[in-house]
Amino acid sequence: MIEKYMKRAIDLALMAKGRTSPNPMVGAVIIKGGKIAGEGYHKKAGTQHAEVNAINSAGKNAKDGIMYVTLEPCCHQGRTPPCTKTIIKSGIKKIVIGMVDPNPIVSGKGIEELKGAGVQVSTGLLEKECKRLNEVYIKYITTKKPFVLLKVAMSLDGKIATCKRESKWITSEKSRERVHHLRNEVDAIMVGIGTVLQDNPNLTVALKKGKLNNPYRIVVDSELKIPMDSNILKSNLKSKVVIATTARSDAKKVNALKEKGANVVVVENDNQRVNLFKLMDELGKMEITSVMIEGGSELNSSALESGIVDKVIFFIAPRIIGGKDSMPAVGGRCVEKLSDSLNIHDVNVDRCGSDIVIEGYLK
């Protein structure tokens, strides 16, 4: 019975998906007399937290109520005041928490403050679901690195382009629309220079409804081959373009790109290529909490080999391209033993238009 209130809190939190970075998504529901007296969610970083919005929604009915909240309330002064103080002042008699906040400055301290003020505290209700809700936040707050999603659109036989490098469009229109929804939820999209040279993409969000959140566009380009008239550099979102390169790049071109408004990040090289593991450190410093890789065969393989990928989503079209010269979804080295292959767990399979979509985790 009580799970339905936490499920409602999770649904509320999801209403702000892609809008709260670098903060977590949080939902809260206040129950009094067996009915919902108030509810709220964290809408955007810098705005009031879910608990405060729920208390404001409940008004005087918050007193002696029970709050269900997906994440441990904060107890420190950040962009907004600590939620624990507001909860105690409101007269909430009990709080049910989905998961403890992994942030070291909060973890357990919010719970102890509430208990110290006489508030009954229960934790762990739908904990797995609450952790899945904030998988991006958990990764970022504990490692200072972004959560990385690898997206691949391929044929049934694992190809992302023909031998002539034709790739538009392998998957269905519905799948492409779903990818734009994913773009709308992440902080950044990352491609390799090969994709820029071949397709000259914009890497923006194109949706008919809702508020658009055009993410950072990251190009991995170890030698700065990117043309100065690329679509990425022509947009009005230049300050959200990141070119990741190495010390091998030409200083004049670095300056020219900076003059266009791009952020040029020089990263340690790995076999003459951008070290992707080190790049994640740099992106973390920029408060980029999530990255979706939409690369070609080589970037996909490099990302997997470097160990930066947390989750994969494969859109598989019911078509066979064939041919040893067509482009595989994942290039790079070939493993000799199946025991050396990468296993995906917590797999989910569904349909999108005529395509099959497979999601799962590497870590």
C-alpha positions as CSV (number, residue, x, y, z in Angstrom):
1,M,0.0,0.0,0.0
2,I,2.7,2.5,1.0
3,E,4.7,1.7,-2.1
4,K,2.2,3.6,-4.2
5,Y,3.2,6.8,-2.5
6,M,6.9,6.3,-3.3
7,K,6.0,5.3,-6.8
8,R,4.1,8.6,-7.1
9,A,7.2,10.4,-5.8
10,I,9.3,8.7,-8.4
11,D,6.8,9.7,-11.2
12,L,7.0,13.3,-9.9
13,A,10.7,13.3,-10.0
14,L,10.8,12.1,-13.6
15,M,8.8,15.1,-14.7
16,A,12.1,17.1,-14.5
17,K,14.2,14.5,-16.3
18,G,17.1,16.2,-18.1
19,R,16.5,19.5,-16.2
20,T,18.1,19.2,-12.8
21,S,21.8,18.6,-13.6
22,P,24.1,18.6,-11.7
23,N,21.4,18.0,-9.0
24,P,19.5,14.8,-8.6
25,M,15.8,14.3,-9.6
26,V,13.7,14.2,-6.5
27,G,10.0,13.8,-5.8
28,A,8.1,14.1,-2.6
29,V,4.5,13.3,-1.4
30,I,2.9,14.2,1.9
31,I,0.1,12.0,3.2
32,K,-2.3,12.9,6.0
33,G,-5.4,11.0,6.9
34,G,-4.7,8.4,4.2
35,K,-4.9,11.0,1.5
36,I,-2.3,13.1,-0.5
37,A,-2.1,16.5,1.2
38,G,0.7,17.9,-0.9
39,E,3.3,16.9,-3.4
40,G,6.2,18.4,-5.3
41,Y,9.4,17.8,-7.3
42,H,12.7,19.5,-7.9
43,K,12.2,21.3,-11.2
44,K,15.7,22.7,-11.9
45,A,19.1,23.3,-10.3
46,G,18.9,26.5,-8.2
47,T,15.2,26.2,-7.6
48,Q,13.4,24.9,-4.5
49,H,13.8,21.3,-3.7
50,A,11.0,18.7,-3.8
51,E,10.5,18.6,-0.1
52,V,9.9,22.3,0.1
53,N,7.6,22.3,-2.9
54,A,5.6,19.5,-1.3
55,I,5.3,21.3,2.1
56,N,4.2,24.5,0.4
57,S,1.6,22.5,-1.5
58,A,0.3,20.9,1.7
59,G,0.3,24.2,3.7
60,K,-1.0,23.6,7.2
61,N,-1.8,20.0,6.4
62,A,1.9,19.2,6.5
63,K,1.8,19.2,10.3
64,D,1.7,15.6,11.6
65,G,1.8,14.3,8.0
66,I,4.0,11.6,6.5
67,M,6.4,12.5,3.8
68,Y,7.6,10.1,1.1
69,V,10.7,11.3,-0.7
70,T,12.9,9.5,-3.2
71,L,16.2,10.9,-1.8
72,E,17.5,11.8,1.7
73,P,16.8,15.5,2.3
74,C,19.8,17.8,2.2
75,C,21.1,19.3,5.4
76,H,23.6,21.8,4.0
77,Q,23.4,25.3,2.5
78,G,23.8,25.1,-1.2
79,R,22.1,27.1,-3.9
80,T,19.0,26.8,-1.7
81,P,18.6,26.4,2.1
82,P,18.7,22.9,3.8
83,C,15.5,21.0,3.4
84,T,15.9,19.3,6.8
85,K,15.2,22.6,8.6
86,T,12.0,23.2,6.5
87,I,10.8,19.7,7.2
88,I,11.3,20.0,11.0
89,K,9.6,23.4,11.0
90,S,6.6,22.1,9.1
91,G,5.8,19.6,11.8
92,I,6.1,16.5,9.6
93,K,5.9,13.6,12.0
94,K,7.5,10.9,9.8
95,I,9.5,10.7,6.7
96,V,10.0,7.6,4.4
97,I,13.2,7.9,2.3
98,G,13.8,5.9,-0.8
99,M,17.6,6.1,-0.7
100,V,20.4,7.7,1.3
101,D,22.2,10.5,-0.6
102,P,25.6,9.3,-1.7
103,N,26.9,12.9,-1.6
104,P,29.5,12.9,1.2
105,I,28.3,16.2,2.6
106,V,24.8,14.9,3.1
107,S,25.1,11.1,3.3
108,G,23.4,10.0,6.6
109,K,23.7,13.5,8.1
110,G,20.2,14.6,6.9
111,I,18.7,11.5,8.5
112,E,20.5,12.1,11.8
113,E,19.3,15.7,12.0
114,L,15.7,14.7,11.4
115,K,15.9,11.9,14.0
116,G,17.5,14.4,16.4
117,A,14.5,16.7,16.0
118,G,12.1,13.9,16.8
119,V,11.0,13.0,13.3
120,Q,10.5,9.3,12.7
121,V,12.7,8.1,9.7
122,S,12.4,5.0,7.6
123,T,14.7,4.3,4.6
124,G,15.0,1.9,1.7
125,L,11.5,1.8,0.3
126,L,11.8,1.1,-3.4
127,E,15.5,1.7,-3.0
128,K,16.5,0.0,-6.3
129,E,14.0,2.1,-8.3
130,C,15.2,5.3,-6.6
131,K,18.8,4.5,-7.4
132,R,17.9,3.8,-11.0
133,L,16.1,7.1,-11.1
134,N,19.3,8.9,-10.2
135,E,21.9,6.6,-11.8
136,V,23.5,9.7,-13.4
137,Y,23.7,11.7,-10.2
138,I,25.1,8.7,-8.3
139,K,27.9,8.2,-10.8
140,Y,28.8,11.9,-10.9
141,I,28.6,12.7,-7.2
142,T,30.7,9.7,-6.2
143,T,33.4,9.9,-9.0
144,K,33.1,13.4,-10.4
145,K,32.9,11.8,-13.9
146,P,29.8,11.8,-16.1
147,F,27.5,8.8,-16.6
148,V,28.1,7.5,-20.2
149,L,25.5,6.1,-22.4
150,L,26.6,4.5,-25.7
151,K,23.9,4.7,-28.4
152,V,24.1,2.6,-31.5
153,A,21.7,2.4,-34.5
154,M,22.5,-0.6,-36.6
155,S,21.2,-3.3,-38.9
156,L,20.3,-6.8,-37.8
157,D,23.8,-8.0,-38.8
158,G,25.5,-5.3,-36.7
159,K,26.3,-2.7,-39.4
160,I,26.1,1.1,-39.1
161,A,26.9,2.0,-42.7
162,T,27.3,0.4,-46.1
163,C,30.6,-0.1,-47.8
164,K,30.0,3.4,-49.4
165,R,29.4,4.8,-45.9
166,E,25.7,5.4,-46.4
167,S,24.0,5.4,-43.1
168,K,20.8,7.5,-43.4
169,W,18.6,6.0,-42.4
170,I,19.1,2.5,-41.1
171,T,16.6,2.7,-38.3
172,S,13.0,3.9,-38.3
173,E,11.6,7.4,-37.8
174,K,10.2,6.5,-34.4
175,S,13.7,5.3,-33.3
176,R,15.2,8.6,-34.5
177,E,12.6,10.5,-32.5
178,R,13.4,8.5,-29.4
179,V,17.1,9.4,-29.8
180,H,16.1,13.1,-29.8
181,H,14.3,12.5,-26.6
182,L,17.5,11.0,-25.2
183,R,19.5,14.0,-26.4
184,N,17.0,16.2,-24.6
185,E,17.8,14.4,-21.3
186,V,21.6,14.3,-21.3
187,D,24.1,17.1,-20.7
188,A,26.3,16.2,-23.7
189,I,26.4,14.3,-27.0
190,M,29.8,13.0,-28.1
191,V,31.0,12.0,-31.6
192,G,34.3,11.4,-33.2
193,I,35.8,13.5,-36.0
194,G,35.0,10.8,-38.5
195,T,31.3,11.4,-37.9
196,V,31.7,15.2,-38.4
197,L,33.7,14.7,-41.6
198,Q,31.3,12.1,-43.0
199,D,27.9,13.5,-41.9
200,N,28.5,17.1,-40.9
201,P,25.8,16.8,-38.2
202,N,24.2,19.6,-36.1
203,L,23.8,17.3,-33.0
204,T,20.9,19.4,-31.7
205,V,17.5,18.4,-30.4
206,A,14.6,18.3,-32.8
207,L,11.3,17.6,-31.1
208,K,7.9,18.9,-32.0
209,K,6.7,19.3,-28.4
210,G,8.1,20.3,-25.0
211,K,10.9,22.5,-23.9
212,L,14.2,21.7,-25.7
213,N,17.4,21.3,-23.9
214,N,20.2,21.4,-26.4
215,P,23.1,19.7,-24.8
216,Y,26.9,20.2,-25.1
217,R,28.2,18.9,-28.4
218,I,31.6,17.2,-27.9
219,V,33.9,16.2,-30.8
220,V,36.8,13.9,-30.2
221,D,39.4,15.2,-32.7
222,S,43.0,14.3,-31.8
223,E,44.6,16.3,-34.7
224,L,42.0,19.0,-35.1
225,K,40.7,18.0,-38.5
226,I,37.4,19.6,-37.9
227,P,36.5,22.0,-40.8
228,M,35.9,25.6,-39.7
229,D,32.6,25.7,-41.5
230,S,31.2,22.6,-39.8
231,N,27.5,22.8,-38.9
232,I,28.5,22.4,-35.2
233,L,30.5,25.6,-35.4
234,K,27.9,27.5,-37.2
235,S,25.1,27.3,-34.7
236,N,24.1,29.8,-32.1
237,L,25.2,27.5,-29.3
238,K,28.9,27.8,-29.9
239,S,29.7,28.1,-26.2
240,K,28.3,24.6,-25.7
241,V,30.7,23.0,-28.2
242,V,33.7,21.1,-26.8
243,I,36.5,20.0,-29.1
244,A,38.6,17.4,-27.3
245,T,42.1,17.2,-28.8
246,T,45.8,16.4,-28.0
247,A,49.0,18.4,-27.8
248,R,49.6,17.2,-31.4
249,S,47.1,19.8,-32.7
250,D,48.0,23.0,-34.4
251,A,48.1,26.0,-32.0
252,K,46.8,28.4,-34.7
253,K,43.7,26.2,-35.2
254,V,43.2,25.9,-31.5
255,N,43.0,29.7,-31.3
256,A,40.8,29.9,-34.4
257,L,38.3,27.5,-32.8
258,K,38.3,29.4,-29.5
259,E,37.6,32.6,-31.4
260,K,34.5,30.9,-32.9
261,G,33.4,30.3,-29.3
262,A,34.3,26.6,-29.0
263,N,35.8,25.2,-25.8
264,V,39.1,23.4,-26.9
265,V,40.2,20.8,-24.3
266,V,43.7,19.5,-24.7
267,V,43.8,16.0,-23.2
268,E,46.6,13.5,-22.6
269,N,46.9,11.2,-25.6
270,D,46.6,7.4,-25.7
271,N,48.4,5.9,-28.7
272,Q,48.1,9.3,-30.5
273,R,44.4,9.5,-29.7
274,V,42.5,11.4,-27.1
275,N,42.6,9.5,-23.8
276,L,38.8,9.1,-23.2
277,F,39.3,8.2,-19.5
278,K,41.1,11.5,-18.9
279,L,38.5,13.4,-21.0
280,M,35.8,12.3,-18.6
281,D,37.8,14.0,-15.8
282,E,37.8,17.2,-17.8
283,L,34.0,17.0,-18.6
284,G,33.3,16.3,-14.9
285,K,35.1,19.6,-14.0
286,M,32.7,21.3,-16.3
287,E,29.7,19.8,-14.4
288,I,28.8,17.7,-17.3
289,T,27.1,14.8,-15.5
290,S,25.9,12.7,-18.5
291,V,27.2,12.0,-22.0
292,M,25.6,10.1,-24.8
293,I,28.0,8.7,-27.4
294,E,26.7,8.8,-30.9
295,G,29.9,7.9,-32.5
296,G,31.1,5.7,-35.4
297,S,32.7,2.3,-35.3
298,E,36.1,3.5,-33.9
299,L,34.8,5.9,-31.2
300,N,32.4,3.1,-30.0
301,S,35.2,0.6,-29.7
302,S,37.6,3.1,-28.0
303,A,34.9,4.1,-25.5
304,L,34.2,0.4,-24.6
305,E,37.9,-0.5,-24.4
306,S,38.6,2.5,-22.2
307,G,36.0,1.4,-19.7
308,I,34.1,4.7,-19.7
309,V,30.7,3.3,-20.8
310,D,28.1,2.7,-18.1
311,K,25.1,1.8,-20.2
312,V,24.3,0.9,-23.8
313,I,21.2,1.3,-26.0
314,F,21.1,-0.5,-29.3
315,F,18.5,0.3,-31.9
316,I,18.4,-2.7,-34.2
317,A,16.6,-2.4,-37.6
318,P,15.1,-5.4,-39.4
319,R,17.4,-5.2,-42.4
320,I,20.6,-7.0,-43.4
321,I,23.4,-4.9,-45.0
322,G,26.1,-7.6,-45.3
323,G,29.6,-7.4,-46.7
324,K,32.9,-7.5,-45.0
325,D,33.6,-3.9,-46.1
326,S,30.5,-2.4,-44.6
327,M,31.0,-0.7,-41.3
328,P,30.5,-2.6,-38.0
329,A,28.9,-1.0,-35.0
330,V,32.0,-1.6,-33.0
331,G,35.4,-1.7,-34.6
332,G,38.8,-1.9,-32.9
333,R,40.6,-5.0,-31.9
334,C,39.0,-8.5,-32.1
335,V,38.8,-10.5,-28.9
336,E,40.2,-14.0,-29.2
337,K,38.0,-15.6,-26.5
338,L,34.4,-15.2,-25.6
339,S,35.4,-14.8,-22.0
340,D,37.1,-11.5,-23.0
341,S,33.9,-10.1,-24.5
342,L,31.8,-7.5,-22.6
343,N,28.7,-8.8,-20.9
344,I,25.6,-6.6,-20.5
345,H,23.4,-7.0,-17.5
346,D,20.0,-5.8,-16.3
347,V,18.9,-6.0,-20.0
348,N,15.6,-4.6,-21.2
349,V,14.2,-5.3,-24.6
350,D,11.4,-3.4,-26.3
351,R,10.1,-2.2,-29.7
352,C,10.3,1.2,-31.3
353,G,8.5,1.3,-34.7
354,S,9.8,-1.6,-36.7
355,D,13.0,-1.7,-34.7
356,I,14.1,-3.7,-31.6
357,V,15.7,-1.7,-28.8
358,I,18.1,-3.4,-26.3
359,E,19.3,-1.5,-23.2
360,G,21.6,-2.7,-20.5
361,Y,24.5,-1.9,-18.2
362,L,28.2,-2.6,-18.3
363,K,28.9,-1.7,-14.6
